Amino acid sequence: MEQLQLNDFLNYKFLSAVQYAPNGRKAAFVVSNCNEEENNYESRLYLYDGEIRQLTDLGKERGFIWLDDERILFSAVRSAKEKKRAEAKEAFTSYYVLDLRGGEAQPFFTLPFGAQKIEKLDDTHFMVLGGIDVNHPDYYQMTEEERGKVHKAYADEKDYEVFDEIPFWFNGGGVRNKRRTALFVVENGKTLNVKRMTGATDMVHSTCVLGDEILFDVDTFEAKPHRGSCCVKALNWKTGEMRDVFQSEKQDISQLINVGGKVWMFGTTAQRHGMNENDWIYTLDPVTGEVAVLREEEYSLYGSVGSDCRYGGGQSRMARGSDLYTITTREGSAHLYRINADGDAVPVLTKEGSVDCIALNDNADKALIIGLYDMKLQELYSCDLFTGELTQLSHFNDAVLADKYVAQPKYLTVESEGLTIGGWVLEPKDYDPAKTYPAVLDIHGGPKTVYGPVFYHEMQLWANMGYFVFFCNPKGSDGRDNNFMDIRGHYGETDYQNLMDFTDAVLAAYPQIDAKRVCETGGSYGGFMTNWIIGHTDRFCCTASQRSISNWLSFYGVADIGYTFARDQNDADPFESPEKMWRQSPLKYAGNVKTPTLFIHSDEDYRCPLDQGLQMYTALVDRGVPARLCMFHGENHELSRSGKPRHRVRRLTEITNWFEKYTK
């Protein structure tokens, strides 16, 4: 078998956003790929109607909806004028319609704001969520002359940023000060009529269409969002009438969804297990505002299985009749479950792997699934809703992995701190039990995500280069109940010991691993843990800390989620109990570090900001510990998953070369 190469991921296909047509007889989805020369991604629409065929070719088509059984509406920048506007960073979204019966895509309408979501209400009306600037909330209805003045005002201020609220920036979204998501109703009749339905300072979250009404969760704020509270309103999109439905100071809402003509509400009070507490399911009476618990859920109702081989998203929950189908993470896999009107949950698809997104239709007895299975890359599957039988429909990635070594994960458990911790081991290419090998411990982010038996390019690369690779789900991970997930105020305690015990178990199971040549890496929470590990043990020959946290006290004031997440996860406050936050900060223990460490960070990572890596790096160099920091310009927290292709190559090259330096 041939050896998998570092840059092979440039040839992978990434699938996303599968959607049935209204009649359930066909579906569309998006296929994306890396363009190394342009250093970006291309995305195209594909059709499934028993066979799979490509619909678009420019490589710029991603967000779409079905207008009817034969027409698809999608957003794209296609004309020279649109490209010029986009280069000038003008706020607009152009939509095109593609008729499957023939012909090229035709312009449909252009909205004078950045649209985030569009949903058809009837043949001429659409609900749209779009971005606005509180300082210019009526930009969408200004004349060209008035917009020109706004553009000039922005240009005059380009050298300055003024903050007067938090969060002032957001990972992947840049500076967000005075930015809001507004609800618009768009009428595409003889003329285009666009009307903003929410206030200038309103931040709209989840929406749910129920007949003539749009229910939506909205937060009105000026200095900072109202965390831990919610306000649901109803808009009659035909008359414009607005009314209050439900308000609570002790409820967070993650989603409103129409299930068989009833409103289901996903949310949490966060009173038992903090911000990461798994959602319960409620019913919401849209007339009286009465809320009732439908299901007290202990598992996460979404997929959280990590992989670096995805690009784009899709639906994780969908209604079919009076039932709701949802992805749920169990141990190291993302499954599909059905929840009925009584709140009972029934497994539909429990195959090891990951359901990444789903499509359902009342007229189709099979779900369409984009998933990661059998250590293959993403493909399109159908799943029988009654038998759970899974059938592979696409073969986009067969060729790229043909004749390449793909390590199969070997499951391993260890008893640690009164818990059973599960994980996996990848054996190196051409594994010979009579030889000795280096190894890599890889730690996931979150901490509320999981590793599982799915294809992970960086791990497969290292296995192909002759490394054992092992990974597990310590306390704090997803896939189990709330108690297991909850490590608030105890970072670096049980979770650290779980990782060390799992490492010991791997070394005992595979004496072929040279204990003096074991490397370690992790990103986000895994980066925190890397920083923590090197301050508490020197058992690893080298480590690579990626997009990490090193100092909870400074993280509080600079991260986009810092002022909420730092308090919550430390169960401490920088003003009332700073000593506790410092005690849980890896930087406190940097004086103990002896392990050579590489730091990977991005200057637009606002989730785990650059200063976190710089502080730890400086401490090591100042104390004579071998260290290296590679900073990526223009990248954010998603560098390893959706960063520019050439940047992803450089990141993986940096880490791999660091490992090679200390294991050869």
C-alpha positions as CSV (number, residue, x, y, z in Angstrom):
1,M,0.0,0.0,0.0
2,E,1.1,3.5,-0.7
3,Q,1.9,6.0,2.0
4,L,-0.7,8.8,2.6
5,Q,1.0,12.2,2.0
6,L,0.7,15.4,4.0
7,N,-0.9,17.3,1.2
8,D,-3.3,14.6,0.1
9,F,-6.1,16.4,1.9
10,L,-5.9,19.0,-0.9
11,N,-7.6,16.4,-3.1
12,Y,-10.4,15.4,-0.7
13,K,-14.0,16.3,-1.4
14,F,-16.1,17.7,1.5
15,L,-19.9,17.3,1.4
16,S,-22.5,19.4,3.2
17,A,-26.0,20.9,3.3
18,V,-28.1,18.1,1.8
19,Q,-31.8,19.1,1.3
20,Y,-34.8,17.3,-0.2
21,A,-36.9,18.9,-2.8
22,P,-40.5,19.6,-1.5
23,N,-41.9,16.4,-3.1
24,G,-39.1,14.2,-1.7
25,R,-38.2,12.7,-5.0
26,K,-34.8,14.4,-5.4
27,A,-32.3,16.3,-3.3
28,A,-29.4,18.7,-3.6
29,F,-26.2,19.1,-1.7
30,V,-22.9,20.9,-1.8
31,V,-19.5,19.5,-2.7
32,S,-16.4,21.5,-1.8
33,N,-12.7,21.1,-2.5
34,C,-9.4,22.9,-1.8
35,N,-7.9,25.1,-4.5
36,E,-4.3,25.3,-3.6
37,E,-3.3,27.7,-6.4
38,E,-6.0,30.3,-5.3
39,N,-5.5,29.3,-1.7
40,N,-9.3,29.0,-1.1
41,Y,-12.2,26.6,-1.4
42,E,-14.5,25.9,-4.3
43,S,-18.1,24.8,-3.7
44,R,-20.6,23.4,-6.2
45,L,-24.2,22.2,-6.1
46,Y,-25.0,18.5,-6.9
47,L,-28.3,16.7,-7.5
48,Y,-29.3,13.3,-6.3
49,D,-32.4,11.8,-8.0
50,G,-31.4,8.1,-8.1
51,E,-28.2,9.2,-9.7
52,I,-25.7,12.0,-8.8
53,R,-24.8,14.8,-11.2
54,Q,-23.2,18.2,-10.9
55,L,-25.4,21.2,-11.3
56,T,-23.1,24.2,-11.1
57,D,-19.5,24.8,-12.1
58,L,-18.2,28.2,-11.0
59,G,-17.1,26.9,-7.6
60,K,-18.8,29.7,-5.6
61,E,-22.2,28.1,-4.9
62,R,-22.9,27.1,-1.3
63,G,-26.1,28.4,0.5
64,F,-29.3,27.2,-1.2
65,I,-32.9,26.4,-0.7
66,W,-35.5,24.7,-2.9
67,L,-38.1,27.2,-4.5
68,D,-40.2,24.3,-5.7
69,D,-39.6,20.8,-7.1
70,E,-37.6,22.0,-10.1
71,R,-35.9,25.2,-9.0
72,I,-33.1,25.9,-6.6
73,L,-32.3,29.3,-5.2
74,F,-28.7,29.9,-4.2
75,S,-26.4,32.8,-3.2
76,A,-23.2,33.5,-5.1
77,V,-20.9,36.2,-6.5
78,R,-20.9,35.6,-10.2
79,S,-20.8,38.9,-12.2
80,A,-18.0,41.3,-12.6
81,K,-20.0,44.0,-10.9
82,E,-20.6,41.7,-7.9
83,K,-17.0,40.8,-7.7
84,K,-16.0,44.5,-7.6
85,R,-18.6,45.1,-4.8
86,A,-17.3,42.1,-2.8
87,E,-13.7,43.3,-3.2
88,A,-14.8,46.7,-1.8
89,K,-16.3,44.8,1.2
90,E,-19.8,46.2,0.4
91,A,-22.6,44.5,2.3
92,F,-24.9,42.6,-0.2
93,T,-26.1,39.1,-1.1
94,S,-27.0,38.1,-4.6
95,Y,-29.4,35.2,-5.3
96,Y,-29.7,33.2,-8.4
97,V,-32.3,30.6,-9.5
98,L,-31.4,27.4,-11.3
99,D,-34.1,25.6,-13.2
100,L,-33.4,21.9,-13.3
101,R,-35.4,21.5,-16.5
102,G,-32.7,23.4,-18.4
103,G,-30.9,26.7,-18.9
104,E,-28.3,28.7,-17.0
105,A,-28.7,30.1,-13.5
106,Q,-30.5,33.5,-13.7
107,P,-30.4,36.5,-11.3
108,F,-33.3,36.4,-8.8
109,F,-32.7,39.3,-6.5
110,T,-29.9,41.1,-4.6
111,L,-30.3,42.1,-1.0
112,P,-28.5,45.2,0.4
113,F,-27.1,43.3,3.4
114,G,-25.2,40.2,4.2
115,A,-27.8,37.4,4.4
116,Q,-27.3,34.6,6.9
117,K,-30.5,32.5,6.4
118,I,-33.3,32.6,3.9
119,E,-36.6,30.7,4.1
120,K,-39.5,30.7,1.6
121,L,-42.9,31.9,3.0
122,D,-45.0,31.7,-0.1
123,D,-44.4,32.2,-3.9
124,T,-43.3,35.8,-3.4
125,H,-42.3,36.3,0.2
126,F,-39.2,35.2,2.0
127,M,-38.0,35.4,5.6
128,V,-34.3,36.5,5.7
129,L,-31.9,36.9,8.6
130,G,-29.2,39.5,7.8
131,G,-26.5,41.6,9.4
132,I,-27.0,45.3,10.2
133,D,-24.9,48.0,11.8
134,V,-26.6,49.7,14.7
135,N,-25.2,53.0,13.5
136,H,-26.8,52.6,10.1
137,P,-29.7,50.2,10.6
138,D,-31.6,51.5,7.5
139,Y,-28.7,51.0,5.1
140,Y,-30.8,48.5,3.3
141,Q,-33.3,51.1,2.1
142,M,-30.9,54.0,1.5
143,T,-30.4,55.5,-1.9
144,E,-27.1,55.0,-3.8
145,E,-26.0,58.5,-2.7
146,E,-26.8,57.8,0.9
147,R,-25.0,54.5,0.8
148,G,-22.0,56.3,-0.7
149,K,-21.9,58.5,2.3
150,V,-21.9,55.5,4.6
151,H,-19.1,53.9,2.6
152,K,-17.1,57.1,2.9
153,A,-17.7,57.2,6.7
154,Y,-16.4,53.7,7.0
155,A,-13.4,54.6,4.9
156,D,-12.6,57.6,7.0
157,E,-12.6,55.3,10.1
158,K,-10.7,52.4,8.6
159,D,-7.7,53.2,10.8
160,Y,-9.7,53.1,14.0
161,E,-11.9,50.7,16.0
162,V,-14.2,52.0,18.7
163,F,-15.6,49.5,21.2
164,D,-18.5,50.4,23.5
165,E,-20.0,46.9,24.1
166,I,-19.0,43.3,24.5
167,P,-18.2,41.0,22.8
168,F,-16.4,43.4,20.6
169,W,-15.3,40.7,18.2
170,F,-16.2,37.1,17.4
171,N,-14.2,34.3,16.0
172,G,-14.6,34.0,12.3
173,G,-16.7,37.2,12.2
174,G,-14.2,39.9,13.0
175,V,-15.1,43.0,14.9
176,R,-18.8,42.7,16.0
177,N,-19.2,45.9,18.0
178,K,-22.6,47.4,17.1
179,R,-23.4,44.5,14.7
180,R,-26.7,42.7,14.9
181,T,-28.7,40.0,13.1
182,A,-32.0,41.4,12.0
183,L,-35.2,39.7,10.8
184,F,-36.3,40.9,7.3
185,V,-39.4,40.0,5.2
186,V,-38.6,40.2,1.5
187,E,-41.3,40.5,-1.1
188,N,-40.2,39.6,-4.7
189,G,-43.2,40.9,-6.7
190,K,-43.2,43.4,-9.5
191,T,-40.6,45.2,-7.5
192,L,-38.3,44.1,-4.7
193,N,-39.6,45.2,-1.3
194,V,-37.3,44.6,1.7
195,K,-38.5,45.4,5.2
196,R,-36.6,45.1,8.5
197,M,-39.0,43.8,11.1
198,T,-36.9,44.0,14.3
199,G,-35.3,46.9,16.1
200,A,-31.9,48.4,15.5
201,T,-30.4,46.9,18.6
202,D,-32.2,43.6,18.4
203,M,-30.1,40.4,18.0
204,V,-32.3,37.7,16.5
205,H,-31.3,34.1,17.2
206,S,-33.5,31.1,16.3
207,T,-36.6,31.4,14.1
208,C,-39.5,29.1,13.5
209,V,-42.2,29.6,10.8
210,L,-45.7,28.5,11.9
211,G,-48.3,29.4,9.3
212,D,-48.6,33.2,9.0
213,E,-46.3,33.8,11.9
214,I,-42.6,33.7,12.5
215,L,-41.6,33.0,16.0
216,F,-38.1,34.1,17.0
217,D,-35.9,34.4,20.0
218,V,-34.5,38.0,20.3
219,D,-32.1,39.8,22.6
220,T,-32.2,43.6,22.8
221,F,-29.0,45.0,24.3
222,E,-26.6,47.9,24.2
223,A,-23.6,47.1,26.4
224,K,-23.7,43.3,26.4
225,P,-26.1,40.5,25.6
226,H,-28.4,39.2,28.3
227,R,-26.9,35.7,28.8
228,G,-29.1,33.2,30.5
229,S,-32.4,34.8,29.5
230,C,-34.7,34.7,26.5
231,C,-37.5,36.6,24.8
232,V,-39.7,34.9,22.1
233,K,-41.8,37.1,19.9
234,A,-44.2,36.3,17.1
235,L,-44.4,38.2,13.8
236,N,-47.4,37.9,11.5
237,W,-45.4,38.3,8.3
238,K,-48.6,39.2,6.3
239,T,-49.9,42.0,8.5
240,G,-46.6,43.0,10.2
241,E,-48.3,42.6,13.7
242,M,-45.8,41.7,16.4
243,R,-46.6,40.2,19.8
244,D,-44.8,38.8,22.8
245,V,-45.0,35.0,23.4
246,F,-42.6,34.0,26.2
247,Q,-39.9,35.6,28.3
248,S,-37.7,34.2,31.0
249,E,-34.7,35.4,32.9
250,K,-33.5,31.8,33.6
251,Q,-33.7,30.2,30.2
252,D,-31.3,30.0,27.2
253,I,-32.8,28.9,23.9
254,S,-30.7,27.2,21.3
255,Q,-33.5,26.5,18.7
256,L,-37.2,26.8,18.0
257,I,-38.5,24.2,15.5
258,N,-41.9,23.4,14.0
259,V,-42.7,19.8,14.7
260,G,-46.0,18.7,13.1
261,G,-47.5,22.2,13.7
262,K,-46.3,22.5,17.2
263,V,-43.4,24.5,18.5
264,W,-40.6,22.6,20.2
265,M,-38.0,24.6,22.1
266,F,-34.4,23.4,22.8
267,G,-32.7,25.1,25.7
268,T,-31.3,25.0,29.2
269,T,-31.4,26.9,32.4
270,A,-27.6,26.2,32.9
271,Q,-28.3,25.9,36.6
272,R,-27.1,22.3,37.0
273,H,-24.0,22.1,34.9
274,G,-23.3,25.5,33.5
275,M,-22.9,26.7,30.0
276,N,-22.2,23.3,28.5
277,E,-25.3,21.7,30.0
278,N,-27.2,19.6,27.5
279,D,-30.5,21.0,26.2
280,W,-33.8,19.8,27.4
281,I,-36.7,19.8,25.0
282,Y,-39.8,21.9,25.8
283,T,-43.1,22.5,24.1
284,L,-44.1,26.2,23.6
285,D,-47.7,27.2,23.1
286,P,-47.5,30.1,20.6
287,V,-50.8,31.6,21.8
288,T,-50.6,31.4,25.6
289,G,-46.8,31.3,25.9
290,E,-47.1,28.3,28.2
291,V,-43.9,26.2,28.3
292,A,-43.8,22.5,29.4
293,V,-40.9,20.0,29.6
294,L,-41.2,17.4,26.9
295,R,-37.9,15.6,27.5
296,E,-35.2,15.9,30.2
297,E,-32.2,15.1,28.1
298,E,-28.8,13.9,29.4
299,Y,-27.1,13.6,26.0
300,S,-26.2,16.3,23.5
301,L,-28.6,16.6,20.7
302,Y,-26.1,17.3,18.0
303,G,-22.9,15.8,16.5
304,S,-19.6,16.6,18.1
305,V,-17.3,13.9,16.7
306,G,-14.1,15.7,15.6
307,S,-12.5,15.5,12.2
308,D,-10.3,17.7,10.0
309,C,-12.1,16.5,6.9
310,R,-15.2,18.6,6.7
311,Y,-16.1,21.9,5.1
312,G,-19.6,23.4,5.5
313,G,-22.5,22.4,7.7
314,G,-26.1,21.3,7.4
315,Q,-29.2,20.3,9.4
316,S,-28.7,18.4,12.6
317,R,-32.4,18.3,13.5
318,M,-35.5,18.0,11.3
319,A,-39.2,17.3,11.7
320,R,-41.0,14.6,9.8
321,G,-44.7,14.4,10.6
322,S,-45.2,14.6,14.4
323,D,-41.7,13.3,15.1
324,L,-38.3,15.0,15.4
325,Y,-35.1,13.4,14.1
326,T,-31.9,14.6,15.7
327,I,-28.2,13.8,15.6
328,T,-27.0,12.8,19.1
329,T,-23.5,12.1,20.3
330,R,-23.0,8.8,22.2
331,E,-19.5,7.8,23.3
332,G,-17.3,8.4,20.2
333,S,-20.0,8.4,17.5
334,A,-22.8,10.6,16.3
335,H,-26.1,8.7,15.8
336,L,-29.5,9.5,14.5
337,Y,-32.5,9.3,16.9
338,R,-36.2,9.8,16.6
339,I,-38.2,11.7,19.3
340,N,-41.9,11.3,19.3
341,A,-44.7,13.7,20.5
342,D,-44.5,12.1,24.0
343,G,-40.8,12.9,24.2
344,D,-39.7,9.2,23.9
345,A,-36.3,8.8,22.0
346,V,-35.8,5.8,19.7
347,P,-32.5,5.0,18.0
348,V,-32.7,5.0,14.2
349,L,-29.0,4.7,13.1
350,T,-26.3,3.7,15.6
351,K,-23.5,2.6,13.3
352,E,-20.0,3.6,14.6
353,G,-19.0,6.8,12.9
354,S,-20.5,10.2,12.5
355,V,-23.8,11.5,11.1
356,D,-22.7,15.0,10.0
357,C,-26.0,16.4,8.6
358,I,-29.4,15.0,7.6
359,A,-32.3,15.6,5.2
360,L,-35.8,14.3,5.8
361,N,-39.2,14.7,4.0
362,D,-42.7,13.7,4.8
363,N,-42.9,12.0,1.4
364,A,-39.7,10.0,1.7
365,D,-39.2,7.0,3.9
366,K,-35.4,7.3,3.9
367,A,-33.2,10.0,5.5
368,L,-30.4,11.3,3.4
369,I,-27.2,11.5,5.4
370,I,-23.7,13.0,4.9
371,G,-21.4,11.1,7.2
372,L,-18.1,9.6,8.0
373,Y,-18.1,5.8,8.2
374,D,-15.8,2.8,7.9
375,M,-12.7,5.0,8.1
376,K,-13.6,6.7,4.8
377,L,-14.0,10.3,3.9
378,Q,-17.4,12.0,3.7
379,E,-20.0,10.5,1.4
380,L,-23.8,10.7,0.8
381,Y,-25.9,7.9,2.3
382,S,-29.5,6.9,2.6
383,C,-30.9,5.5,5.8
384,D,-34.1,3.5,6.0
385,L,-36.1,5.1,8.8
386,F,-37.7,1.9,9.8
387,T,-34.8,-0.6,9.6
388,G,-31.8,1.7,10.0
389,E,-30.2,0.2,7.0
390,L,-27.5,2.4,5.6
391,T,-26.7,2.6,1.9
392,Q,-23.8,4.5,0.4
393,L,-24.9,6.6,-2.6
394,S,-21.8,8.6,-3.5
395,H,-18.2,7.8,-4.2
396,F,-16.5,11.2,-4.4
397,N,-13.5,10.1,-2.3
398,D,-12.9,6.5,-3.4
399,A,-10.0,7.3,-5.7
400,V,-8.0,9.6,-3.4
401,L,-7.7,6.8,-0.7
402,A,-7.4,3.9,-3.2
403,D,-4.2,1.9,-2.4
404,K,-3.4,4.2,0.5
405,Y,-2.7,2.9,4.0
406,V,-5.6,3.8,6.3
407,A,-5.0,2.8,9.9
408,Q,-8.0,1.1,11.5
409,P,-8.7,2.3,15.1
410,K,-8.3,-0.3,17.9
411,Y,-10.6,0.3,20.8
412,L,-9.0,0.5,24.3
413,T,-10.4,1.3,27.7
414,V,-8.8,2.1,31.0
415,E,-10.2,2.5,34.5
416,S,-9.2,6.0,35.8
417,E,-10.3,8.0,38.8
418,G,-13.4,5.8,39.1
419,L,-14.4,6.2,35.4
420,T,-14.1,4.0,32.4
421,I,-12.3,6.0,29.7
422,G,-12.5,4.9,26.1
423,G,-10.1,5.6,23.3
424,W,-8.5,4.3,20.2
425,V,-5.0,3.4,18.9
426,L,-3.9,3.6,15.3
427,E,-1.0,1.3,14.4
428,P,1.8,2.5,12.1
429,K,2.0,1.6,8.4
430,D,3.9,-1.7,7.9
431,Y,3.6,-2.4,11.7
432,D,6.1,-5.0,12.8
433,P,5.7,-6.1,16.4
434,A,9.4,-6.9,16.6
435,K,10.3,-3.2,16.1
436,T,10.0,-0.1,18.2
437,Y,8.1,3.0,17.2
438,P,7.5,6.6,18.3
439,A,3.9,7.7,19.2
440,V,1.6,10.7,19.3
441,L,-1.1,11.4,21.9
442,D,-3.7,13.7,20.3
443,I,-6.1,15.6,22.6
444,H,-9.4,17.0,21.3
445,G,-10.8,20.5,21.8
446,G,-14.0,21.6,23.6
447,P,-13.6,20.2,26.1
448,K,-17.2,19.1,25.2
449,T,-16.4,17.4,21.9
450,V,-15.3,13.8,21.3
451,Y,-12.8,11.8,19.3
452,G,-14.1,8.7,17.6
453,P,-13.5,6.0,15.0
454,V,-13.6,8.3,12.0
455,F,-11.1,9.5,9.4
456,Y,-8.8,12.2,10.7
457,H,-6.2,13.3,8.2
458,E,-3.4,14.4,10.6
459,M,-3.6,11.2,12.6
460,Q,-3.6,9.1,9.5
461,L,-0.6,11.0,8.2
462,W,1.4,10.3,11.3
463,A,0.4,6.6,11.3
464,N,1.6,6.5,7.7
465,M,4.9,8.0,8.7
466,G,5.5,5.2,11.3
467,Y,4.0,6.6,14.5
468,F,1.5,5.0,16.8
469,V,-1.3,7.5,17.3
470,F,-3.7,7.3,20.2
471,F,-6.6,9.4,21.5
472,C,-9.4,9.2,24.0
473,N,-12.3,11.0,25.6
474,P,-11.4,12.1,29.2
475,K,-13.9,13.5,31.7
476,G,-15.2,16.8,30.3
477,S,-15.9,15.2,26.9
478,D,-19.2,14.9,25.1
479,G,-21.0,11.6,24.4
480,R,-22.0,10.8,28.0
481,D,-24.2,12.4,30.6
482,N,-24.0,15.9,32.1
483,N,-22.1,14.7,35.1
484,F,-19.3,13.3,33.0
485,M,-19.1,16.4,30.9
486,D,-19.0,18.8,33.9
487,I,-15.4,19.8,34.9
488,R,-16.2,23.4,35.9
489,G,-13.6,24.5,38.5
490,H,-11.6,21.3,38.0
491,Y,-9.7,21.7,34.7
492,G,-6.4,19.8,34.9
493,E,-7.6,17.4,37.6
494,T,-9.5,14.2,36.7
495,D,-9.2,15.0,33.0
496,Y,-5.4,15.2,33.2
497,Q,-5.2,11.9,35.1
498,N,-7.5,10.2,32.6
499,L,-5.1,11.2,29.8
500,M,-2.1,10.0,31.7
501,D,-3.7,6.7,32.6
502,F,-4.8,6.2,29.1
503,T,-1.2,6.8,27.9
504,D,0.0,4.3,30.4
505,A,-2.6,1.8,29.2
506,V,-1.5,2.3,25.5
507,L,2.2,1.8,26.4
508,A,1.3,-1.4,28.3
509,A,-0.8,-2.8,25.5
510,Y,1.9,-1.9,22.9
511,P,5.4,-2.4,24.3
512,Q,6.6,-1.7,20.8
513,I,6.2,2.0,21.6
514,D,9.4,3.7,22.8
515,A,8.3,5.6,25.9
516,K,11.1,8.1,25.4
517,R,9.7,9.0,21.9
518,V,6.1,9.8,22.7
519,C,4.9,13.2,21.4
520,E,1.7,15.1,22.4
521,T,-0.5,17.7,20.7
522,G,-3.9,19.2,21.0
523,G,-5.9,22.3,20.0
524,S,-8.2,24.7,21.9
525,Y,-9.0,22.7,25.1
526,G,-6.4,20.3,23.8
527,G,-4.0,23.2,23.7
528,F,-4.9,24.2,27.2
529,M,-4.2,20.6,28.2
530,T,-0.9,20.6,26.4
531,N,0.1,23.7,28.3
532,W,-1.0,22.0,31.5
533,I,0.7,18.7,30.8
534,I,4.2,20.3,30.2
535,G,3.9,22.1,33.6
536,H,3.1,18.8,35.4
537,T,5.2,16.1,33.7
538,D,8.2,15.8,31.4
539,R,7.2,12.3,30.1
540,F,6.7,13.5,26.5
541,C,9.7,14.1,24.3
542,C,8.0,17.1,22.7
543,T,4.6,18.7,22.4
544,A,2.7,21.0,20.0
545,S,0.2,23.4,21.7
546,Q,-2.4,24.7,19.2
547,R,-4.8,27.7,19.7
548,S,-4.5,27.3,23.4
549,I,-5.5,28.8,26.7
550,S,-2.7,29.5,29.1
551,N,-4.0,32.2,31.5
552,W,-7.7,32.3,32.5
553,L,-7.4,35.8,34.0
554,S,-6.3,37.4,30.7
555,F,-8.5,35.1,28.6
556,Y,-11.5,36.6,30.5
557,G,-10.9,40.0,29.0
558,V,-9.8,39.3,25.4
559,A,-11.6,36.2,24.1
560,D,-15.0,36.6,22.4
561,I,-16.6,34.3,25.0
562,G,-14.0,35.1,27.7
563,Y,-16.2,37.0,30.1
564,T,-18.8,34.2,30.2
565,F,-16.8,31.0,29.5
566,A,-13.9,31.8,31.8
567,R,-16.2,32.4,34.8
568,D,-18.3,29.4,34.0
569,Q,-15.6,26.8,33.3
570,N,-13.5,27.9,36.3
571,D,-16.4,28.3,38.6
572,A,-14.6,31.5,39.7
573,D,-14.6,35.2,39.1
574,P,-11.6,37.4,38.3
575,F,-12.6,39.9,41.0
576,E,-13.9,37.7,43.8
577,S,-11.8,34.6,43.3
578,P,-8.8,35.4,41.0
579,E,-6.6,32.9,42.9
580,K,-8.8,30.0,41.7
581,M,-8.5,31.1,38.1
582,W,-4.8,31.5,38.4
583,R,-4.5,28.1,40.0
584,Q,-6.2,26.6,37.0
585,S,-4.0,28.5,34.5
586,P,-1.1,26.6,32.9
587,L,1.0,29.7,32.9
588,K,1.3,29.4,36.7
589,Y,3.2,26.2,36.3
590,A,5.4,27.3,33.3
591,G,8.4,27.4,35.7
592,N,8.3,23.6,35.8
593,V,8.4,23.0,32.0
594,K,11.3,21.1,30.5
595,T,9.5,19.7,27.4
596,P,10.4,21.3,23.9
597,T,7.1,22.8,22.8
598,L,5.8,24.2,19.5
599,F,3.0,26.8,19.6
600,I,0.6,27.3,16.8
601,H,-1.6,30.4,16.9
602,S,-3.5,32.7,14.5
603,D,-3.8,36.4,14.8
604,E,-7.5,36.5,14.1
605,D,-8.3,33.7,16.6
606,Y,-10.7,35.5,18.9
607,R,-11.8,32.3,20.7
608,C,-8.4,31.5,22.1
609,P,-6.6,34.8,21.3
610,L,-3.0,35.1,20.3
611,D,-1.9,36.4,23.6
612,Q,-2.5,33.0,25.2
613,G,0.1,31.3,23.1
614,L,2.5,34.2,23.3
615,Q,2.5,34.2,27.2
616,M,3.3,30.5,27.4
617,Y,5.9,30.8,24.6
618,T,7.7,33.7,26.3
619,A,7.8,31.9,29.6
620,L,9.5,28.9,28.0
621,V,12.1,30.8,26.0
622,D,12.8,33.0,29.0
623,R,13.6,29.9,31.1
624,G,15.7,28.3,28.4
625,V,13.2,25.6,27.3
626,P,13.4,24.9,23.5
627,A,10.3,26.5,22.0
628,R,9.0,27.7,18.6
629,L,5.9,29.7,17.7
630,C,4.3,29.9,14.3
631,M,1.7,32.6,13.9
632,F,-0.7,32.6,11.0
633,H,-1.9,35.9,9.6
634,G,-5.6,36.2,8.7
635,E,-6.6,32.8,10.2
636,N,-8.9,32.2,13.1
637,H,-9.7,29.4,15.5
638,E,-10.7,27.1,12.6
639,L,-7.2,27.0,11.0
640,S,-6.9,23.2,11.2
641,R,-10.4,22.6,9.8
642,S,-11.2,25.4,7.3
643,G,-8.1,27.5,7.1
644,K,-6.7,28.5,3.8
645,P,-5.3,25.3,2.1
646,R,-1.7,26.4,2.0
647,H,-1.9,27.6,5.6
648,R,-3.2,24.1,6.6
649,V,-0.3,22.6,4.8
650,R,2.1,24.8,6.7
651,R,0.5,24.1,10.0
652,L,0.7,20.4,9.6
653,T,4.2,20.6,8.3
654,E,5.3,22.6,11.4
655,I,3.9,20.1,13.8
656,T,5.2,17.1,11.9
657,N,8.7,18.5,11.5
658,W,8.7,19.2,15.3
659,F,7.8,15.6,16.0
660,E,10.4,14.3,13.6
661,K,13.1,16.5,15.2
662,Y,12.6,15.0,18.6
663,T,11.9,11.4,17.7
664,K,14.5,10.7,15.1
